Amino acid sequence: MIPKSLALASLLFLAACGPGAEGSSSDSTTAADQGNDAVVSAAKVVVDANGLAIGRGQSREAPRFGTPRGEVDALLTTAFGAEPGKTTNDECGAGPTDFSQAGPLQVAYQDNRFVGWFVGEGEGEGVVTSDGVQTGAAMAELRDERPVQVITGSTLEGEFQYQSADYGMITGFFEGSETDGTITALAAGVTCFFR
């Protein structure tokens, strides 16, 4: 008798938790996931804690940190339709660093290897994180989606970090308050921020 009762209880539990169940988390996250998927799919460049991906939709090439500069710059040229601008900073705290600038995206290289990226304001369309975060987005939206830590001891105003969808850390900056501020920049890997 007990095994039949247990089986019946298990079936009722599974039915209550199934996809058609009221309040199911799959229903509540589907709209947000679809919105993020659409933003990411439409982006020219998708950045994450370990590098970036260039292309459209599902067809993307994904250079990771450590990829040779020539490969990354060629992909940036394809994505933005023009060769990226090039600069050098010999006084970077992380050591001499070269940069390629394409739209709002600045890619950092050391010893001709891809080591970091920075996305600033302006011309923000086309570059998004793998979890759908862009400059110009509200801090409140990011806080609703991801664990965010505002760095209170930083000499850089509005600095924060959040755990990205790939379980890495992305650094960012915001203007305004933590609850109604706006994201102004995002970065990962080697940067030349002077603290």
Backbone bond lengths (Angstrom), bond angles and torsions (degrees), N, CA, C in turn:
res aa  C-N    CA-C-N  psi(-1)  N-CA   C-N-CA  omega(-1)  CA-C   N-CA-C  phi
1 M - - - 1.441 - - 1.532 111.53 -
2 I 1.308 117.09 -40.50 1.466 120.16 -179.25 1.523 111.25 -63.21
3 P 1.362 119.69 -44.41 1.451 118.21 179.66 1.528 112.95 -59.88
4 K 1.354 119.98 -37.26 1.459 122.37 178.61 1.530 110.15 -65.58
5 S 1.317 116.91 -41.95 1.467 120.77 179.09 1.521 110.78 -64.48
6 L 1.327 114.88 -40.41 1.461 119.67 179.13 1.533 110.52 -65.12
7 A 1.326 116.42 -41.86 1.461 120.29 178.90 1.521 110.95 -63.93
8 L 1.336 117.26 -43.40 1.463 121.57 178.91 1.528 110.63 -63.31
9 A 1.330 117.17 -43.22 1.464 121.42 178.98 1.526 110.37 -63.12
10 S 1.333 117.22 -39.47 1.463 120.89 178.74 1.521 111.54 -63.69
11 L 1.354 116.14 -42.42 1.460 119.88 178.42 1.519 111.67 -63.36
12 L 1.338 116.60 -42.74 1.466 120.30 178.61 1.525 110.91 -63.46
13 F 1.331 116.58 -40.11 1.456 121.12 179.17 1.532 110.12 -63.45
14 L 1.340 116.74 -46.54 1.459 120.39 179.79 1.523 111.43 -62.98
15 A 1.326 117.05 -39.34 1.464 119.68 178.82 1.522 110.91 -64.43
16 A 1.327 116.40 -39.55 1.463 120.71 -179.11 1.521 111.63 -68.49
17 C 1.311 117.14 -29.13 1.469 120.84 -176.99 1.516 113.11 -98.24
18 G 1.296 118.32 0.95 1.462 121.81 -175.62 1.509 112.52 -69.16
19 P 1.336 116.84 177.99 1.457 121.79 -175.07 1.509 114.11 -62.35
20 G 1.322 118.65 -25.71 1.455 120.07 -179.87 1.509 112.83 -88.96
21 A 1.329 118.32 1.26 1.460 121.54 -176.07 1.514 110.71 -67.39
22 E 1.313 115.53 140.58 1.461 120.99 178.61 1.518 109.15 -65.67
23 G 1.331 117.14 135.68 1.466 120.57 179.42 1.512 112.82 79.00
24 S 1.326 117.88 9.33 1.455 120.71 -179.64 1.522 109.95 -61.58
25 S 1.342 116.92 137.09 1.459 120.37 -178.31 1.519 111.50 -67.48
26 S 1.343 118.75 -23.85 1.461 119.32 179.36 1.515 111.12 -65.92
27 D 1.361 118.02 -32.90 1.456 121.02 177.34 1.522 111.11 -69.84
28 S 1.327 117.69 -40.56 1.459 120.60 -175.74 1.517 112.56 -75.11
29 T 1.322 118.47 -28.40 1.458 119.12 -179.26 1.526 112.44 -90.77
30 T 1.302 118.11 -16.19 1.462 120.11 -176.46 1.519 111.69 -60.94
31 A 1.332 118.21 -46.19 1.467 120.75 -179.04 1.529 111.12 -62.50
32 A 1.343 117.19 -45.11 1.473 120.34 179.94 1.524 110.45 -65.12
33 D 1.352 116.24 -43.35 1.463 119.60 179.62 1.522 111.16 -63.32
34 Q 1.325 117.04 -41.04 1.457 120.22 179.22 1.525 111.25 -65.06
35 G 1.346 117.53 -38.41 1.466 120.99 177.16 1.510 111.17 -63.63
36 N 1.342 117.33 -45.79 1.460 121.21 178.05 1.523 110.79 -64.21
37 D 1.344 116.88 -42.19 1.462 120.62 179.30 1.522 111.17 -59.87
38 A 1.337 117.07 -40.66 1.470 120.57 -179.69 1.523 110.93 -65.53
39 V 1.340 117.47 -42.57 1.468 121.84 179.44 1.524 109.86 -64.17
40 V 1.330 116.55 -45.94 1.464 120.95 -179.22 1.524 110.57 -65.38
41 S 1.321 116.93 -43.18 1.463 121.14 -178.68 1.530 112.43 -62.66
42 A 1.331 117.30 -33.87 1.465 121.59 -178.41 1.531 113.25 -82.71
43 A 1.329 118.05 -12.55 1.469 121.38 -175.07 1.522 112.33 -70.82
44 K 1.338 115.54 147.62 1.470 121.49 172.59 1.516 110.29 -72.68
45 V 1.357 115.06 -41.66 1.461 121.84 -178.17 1.524 108.45 -132.90
46 V 1.326 115.14 133.57 1.462 121.81 175.57 1.522 107.00 -113.79
47 V 1.325 117.24 122.40 1.463 121.94 -179.42 1.522 109.55 -105.50
48 D 1.333 115.25 151.75 1.463 119.79 174.27 1.525 108.96 -146.92
49 A 1.305 117.22 -173.44 1.463 121.15 -174.29 1.524 113.41 -69.12
50 N 1.332 117.74 -12.31 1.463 121.32 -176.37 1.515 114.95 -120.12
51 G 1.329 117.24 6.12 1.456 119.35 -179.50 1.509 111.45 152.66
52 L 1.317 116.07 -139.36 1.464 120.31 -179.69 1.518 109.79 -153.51
53 A 1.329 115.04 170.44 1.462 121.58 176.59 1.527 107.37 -136.37
54 I 1.313 116.40 136.83 1.458 121.79 -175.41 1.525 109.25 -125.10
55 G 1.312 116.43 135.64 1.449 122.10 -179.67 1.511 109.98 142.37
56 R 1.324 117.33 -159.29 1.462 122.23 -179.72 1.519 109.54 -129.21
57 G 1.330 115.88 144.62 1.461 121.46 175.37 1.515 112.07 54.97
58 Q 1.327 116.49 -131.64 1.468 121.65 -178.19 1.526 112.39 -83.45
59 S 1.343 117.53 -14.67 1.454 121.44 -176.64 1.522 109.66 -92.11
60 R 1.319 116.54 88.92 1.460 121.28 -176.76 1.519 110.66 -132.26
61 E 1.332 115.71 142.46 1.456 120.84 169.82 1.514 106.81 -95.84
62 A 1.322 116.71 137.06 1.461 120.27 -171.52 1.522 112.63 -123.45
63 P 1.339 117.64 84.06 1.461 118.71 174.78 1.535 110.76 -69.44
64 R 1.291 116.66 128.72 1.464 123.75 177.94 1.527 108.47 -94.53
65 F 1.332 116.58 166.56 1.460 119.38 174.87 1.523 108.13 -55.58
66 G 1.328 116.16 135.92 1.456 122.33 -177.50 1.523 113.14 105.29
67 T 1.337 117.37 -11.56 1.469 121.53 179.43 1.534 109.66 -69.13
68 P 1.348 118.31 141.49 1.472 120.36 178.49 1.530 112.41 -59.18
69 R 1.323 115.67 145.86 1.469 121.93 -176.93 1.523 112.64 -57.68
70 G 1.312 117.31 -42.52 1.460 120.59 -177.96 1.521 112.39 -55.95
71 E 1.328 117.10 -41.44 1.471 120.71 179.41 1.524 111.37 -65.40
72 V 1.328 116.49 -45.18 1.468 120.52 -177.66 1.523 110.36 -67.39
73 D 1.339 117.55 -45.65 1.468 120.64 179.69 1.530 111.79 -61.60
74 A 1.327 117.41 -37.29 1.468 120.23 177.65 1.527 110.67 -63.30
75 L 1.320 117.15 -40.64 1.467 121.08 178.42 1.530 110.92 -67.96
76 L 1.335 117.28 -38.37 1.471 120.55 177.05 1.530 110.35 -63.49
77 T 1.326 117.02 -40.35 1.464 120.98 177.89 1.523 110.45 -60.39
78 T 1.312 116.89 -43.49 1.467 121.46 177.75 1.529 110.93 -63.44
79 A 1.320 116.83 -45.55 1.474 121.18 -176.24 1.522 112.37 -65.57
80 F 1.341 118.04 -42.10 1.460 121.56 -173.76 1.526 113.49 -101.70
81 G 1.321 117.74 -5.28 1.458 120.59 176.86 1.506 114.68 75.62
82 A 1.320 118.61 11.96 1.468 122.90 177.98 1.525 108.00 -156.08
83 E 1.314 115.12 150.56 1.461 119.65 178.10 1.525 109.70 -64.93
84 P 1.330 118.33 137.83 1.468 119.45 -179.05 1.528 111.96 -68.16
85 G 1.338 115.15 151.26 1.460 120.49 173.16 1.515 109.54 -72.43
86 K 1.332 116.87 150.88 1.469 120.38 -175.89 1.518 110.79 -126.20
87 T 1.348 114.96 135.19 1.463 122.03 177.54 1.528 108.77 -139.91
88 T 1.323 115.30 170.31 1.465 122.16 178.59 1.523 109.46 -136.73
89 N 1.331 116.93 145.55 1.460 122.32 173.71 1.521 107.70 -131.41
90 D 1.331 116.15 103.28 1.464 121.09 179.57 1.520 111.92 -77.77
91 E 1.336 117.97 -12.57 1.463 121.34 -176.35 1.528 112.65 -104.29
92 C 1.313 117.69 14.26 1.459 121.35 178.12 1.528 109.06 -61.63
93 G 1.325 117.04 137.49 1.462 121.54 -179.90 1.519 112.92 -59.53
94 A 1.324 117.23 -26.47 1.469 122.02 179.90 1.525 112.12 -86.02
95 G 1.334 117.00 -0.26 1.463 121.64 -176.71 1.519 110.18 110.69
96 P 1.327 117.91 168.03 1.465 120.71 -179.42 1.532 110.75 -52.42
97 T 1.336 115.40 130.57 1.459 121.07 -173.88 1.522 109.71 -135.30
98 D 1.329 115.80 136.48 1.463 122.45 173.98 1.520 108.28 -102.97
99 F 1.335 115.63 152.83 1.465 120.20 -177.73 1.518 110.94 -133.19
100 S 1.325 115.03 148.42 1.461 122.93 168.41 1.516 106.69 -120.65
101 Q 1.344 117.06 129.83 1.461 122.79 -177.78 1.524 109.04 -112.07
102 A 1.351 116.82 122.49 1.456 122.33 177.34 1.525 107.44 -134.62
103 G 1.328 116.63 111.13 1.466 119.80 -175.19 1.518 109.35 58.39
104 P 1.331 118.84 -132.44 1.459 121.32 -179.10 1.529 113.07 -83.51
105 L 1.335 116.98 -1.51 1.463 122.44 -173.40 1.522 111.54 -98.43
106 Q 1.342 115.34 125.78 1.457 121.48 173.70 1.524 107.41 -113.68
107 V 1.328 116.30 123.43 1.458 122.03 -178.49 1.527 108.43 -107.00
108 A 1.342 116.66 132.12 1.469 122.33 -177.14 1.528 111.06 -101.35
109 Y 1.345 114.81 142.33 1.458 121.17 179.03 1.526 109.44 -133.24
110 Q 1.309 116.15 141.76 1.451 122.41 169.15 1.520 106.83 -130.55
111 D 1.325 116.56 134.16 1.473 121.99 -176.16 1.527 110.84 52.27
112 N 1.344 115.87 39.93 1.474 123.15 179.31 1.523 113.95 60.07
113 R 1.333 117.07 26.91 1.467 122.42 176.93 1.526 108.80 -122.46
114 F 1.321 116.01 139.07 1.459 123.90 178.04 1.529 109.44 -65.06
115 V 1.362 116.37 121.74 1.465 119.61 -176.30 1.534 114.08 -127.45
116 G 1.333 118.85 -11.15 1.460 119.39 -178.96 1.514 111.98 -174.11
117 W 1.333 115.42 168.06 1.467 120.91 176.76 1.526 109.64 -144.00
118 F 1.347 114.43 156.97 1.462 122.64 178.83 1.526 107.26 -143.54
119 V 1.333 116.88 131.05 1.460 121.95 176.21 1.521 107.57 -116.33
120 G 1.326 116.56 119.77 1.455 121.43 179.63 1.517 111.91 -103.88
121 E 1.305 115.14 -175.69 1.463 121.73 178.71 1.518 110.36 -75.22
122 G 1.317 115.38 162.85 1.453 120.77 177.94 1.511 111.00 86.39
123 E 1.291 115.78 136.64 1.451 121.04 -178.71 1.527 110.39 49.25
124 G 1.335 116.86 34.60 1.461 122.36 -173.60 1.509 114.61 -66.63
125 E 1.316 117.70 -19.51 1.450 118.63 179.79 1.516 109.59 -65.50
126 G 1.298 114.82 139.83 1.451 119.18 175.98 1.506 114.28 104.23
127 V 1.342 119.71 -14.97 1.460 122.02 177.91 1.524 108.27 -126.01
128 V 1.316 116.12 126.11 1.465 122.17 -176.61 1.525 108.46 -147.31
129 T 1.323 117.33 153.28 1.461 119.55 175.24 1.524 109.14 -76.21
130 S 1.317 116.44 164.41 1.464 121.09 -178.30 1.520 112.27 -63.47
131 D 1.335 117.62 -17.73 1.459 119.95 176.23 1.530 112.56 -104.36
132 G 1.335 117.20 18.14 1.461 121.64 170.73 1.511 116.61 86.89
133 V 1.341 118.92 13.35 1.470 121.88 -178.57 1.526 109.26 -89.41
134 Q 1.349 116.27 134.85 1.462 122.49 178.71 1.524 109.72 -131.79
135 T 1.335 116.02 159.91 1.457 118.66 170.03 1.528 107.17 -63.82
136 G 1.310 116.19 146.96 1.457 121.32 -176.95 1.513 113.20 92.92
137 A 1.337 117.37 -11.49 1.467 121.09 179.07 1.529 110.38 -75.93
138 A 1.298 116.22 158.32 1.465 121.93 179.32 1.526 110.60 -80.30
139 M 1.320 115.89 137.81 1.470 120.81 175.55 1.520 110.89 -58.98
140 A 1.323 117.31 -35.86 1.467 121.11 -178.82 1.529 110.42 -60.35
141 E 1.328 117.02 -39.77 1.472 120.35 178.67 1.518 110.73 -64.71
142 L 1.330 117.04 -43.23 1.461 120.43 179.12 1.519 109.96 -63.15
143 R 1.330 117.52 -43.61 1.466 121.06 179.43 1.530 111.97 -61.74
144 D 1.326 116.88 -31.53 1.464 120.39 178.03 1.525 111.86 -69.84
145 E 1.332 116.25 -27.57 1.464 121.00 -174.23 1.527 114.20 -98.88
146 R 1.335 118.05 -33.69 1.465 121.59 -170.14 1.530 111.69 -137.76
147 P 1.351 116.63 156.51 1.463 120.00 172.49 1.538 109.51 -69.28
148 V 1.330 117.12 122.01 1.467 122.64 -177.66 1.523 109.04 -119.64
149 Q 1.334 116.43 136.32 1.464 121.87 176.14 1.523 108.59 -123.98
150 V 1.335 116.70 115.20 1.461 120.46 174.20 1.520 106.82 -78.43
151 I 1.324 116.81 131.02 1.470 121.84 -176.40 1.526 107.88 -89.17
152 T 1.313 115.56 97.51 1.462 121.19 -173.59 1.527 113.12 -73.24
153 G 1.325 119.28 -27.39 1.457 121.51 -179.00 1.517 113.84 -87.27
154 S 1.316 118.14 2.55 1.466 121.49 -176.77 1.524 111.06 -73.89
155 T 1.331 115.76 144.84 1.466 120.20 173.63 1.522 110.60 -81.29
156 L 1.327 116.98 -7.74 1.457 122.28 178.29 1.527 108.58 -97.28
157 E 1.305 115.84 118.55 1.459 120.81 -175.28 1.527 112.21 -64.99
158 G 1.328 115.49 134.86 1.457 121.29 175.42 1.518 114.74 75.12
159 E 1.339 118.10 21.34 1.463 119.94 -179.47 1.528 110.43 -79.14
160 F 1.326 115.78 139.33 1.465 120.95 176.31 1.521 109.49 -146.93
161 Q 1.318 115.83 168.05 1.457 122.56 172.63 1.513 107.85 -132.78
162 Y 1.320 115.85 150.33 1.460 118.87 172.79 1.510 110.09 -140.92
163 Q 1.321 115.07 153.72 1.459 120.84 178.42 1.515 108.34 -83.95
164 S 1.326 115.81 120.21 1.463 121.02 -175.67 1.522 111.43 -82.82
165 A 1.318 115.75 173.59 1.462 121.73 -178.44 1.523 111.94 -60.83
166 D 1.351 117.85 -26.77 1.466 120.69 179.25 1.534 111.24 -92.47
167 Y 1.331 116.55 16.83 1.474 124.86 176.01 1.516 113.32 65.67
168 G 1.316 117.17 20.02 1.453 121.13 172.76 1.521 108.90 -98.92
169 M 1.315 116.13 -177.85 1.458 120.72 179.27 1.524 109.83 -112.84
170 I 1.324 115.38 132.15 1.455 122.42 174.48 1.516 107.90 -114.94
171 T 1.330 116.51 133.03 1.456 122.64 177.79 1.520 108.51 -91.81
172 G 1.311 116.14 148.85 1.453 119.82 177.29 1.515 111.25 -150.49
173 F 1.332 114.82 175.04 1.458 122.47 177.21 1.515 107.92 -136.37
174 F 1.325 115.67 146.09 1.458 119.91 178.29 1.511 110.37 -136.79
175 E 1.338 115.56 157.63 1.467 122.54 173.27 1.509 107.53 -113.50
176 G 1.340 116.59 146.17 1.458 120.81 -178.49 1.513 109.70 96.06
177 S 1.324 115.79 -160.60 1.463 119.65 -178.03 1.523 110.31 -89.52
178 E 1.335 115.29 168.17 1.460 120.76 179.33 1.527 111.54 -63.44
179 T 1.314 117.36 -27.60 1.467 120.09 -176.26 1.519 113.48 -91.29
180 D 1.338 117.68 -31.99 1.471 117.88 -179.66 1.528 112.94 -129.63
181 G 1.329 116.06 24.73 1.459 120.60 178.28 1.518 112.46 -79.82
182 T 1.333 115.05 173.66 1.465 122.80 -178.98 1.523 109.35 -122.63
183 I 1.322 117.03 136.82 1.462 122.28 178.88 1.528 108.90 -72.93
184 T 1.342 116.00 126.83 1.464 120.94 -177.78 1.523 113.50 -108.44
185 A 1.341 117.86 -19.33 1.467 121.02 -179.43 1.520 109.83 -160.20
186 L 1.336 115.23 155.68 1.468 122.85 177.48 1.524 107.90 -139.89
187 A 1.337 117.17 150.16 1.464 120.30 -179.05 1.526 110.75 -157.80
188 A 1.341 115.06 157.31 1.470 121.42 172.68 1.522 108.45 -152.50
189 G 1.318 116.04 156.62 1.463 121.59 -179.81 1.521 110.79 78.32
190 V 1.325 116.24 -148.81 1.469 122.02 -178.28 1.523 109.99 -74.93
191 T 1.320 116.12 130.48 1.460 122.45 175.00 1.520 108.76 -130.29
192 C 1.316 116.41 166.92 1.470 120.94 178.69 1.525 110.44 -114.47
193 F 1.330 117.39 37.99 1.455 119.67 176.65 1.526 109.17 -69.65
194 F 1.333 117.19 132.39 1.458 121.24 177.23 1.517 107.68 -95.77
195 R 1.320 116.06 113.57 1.469 121.26 -178.08 1.507 110.49 -103.11
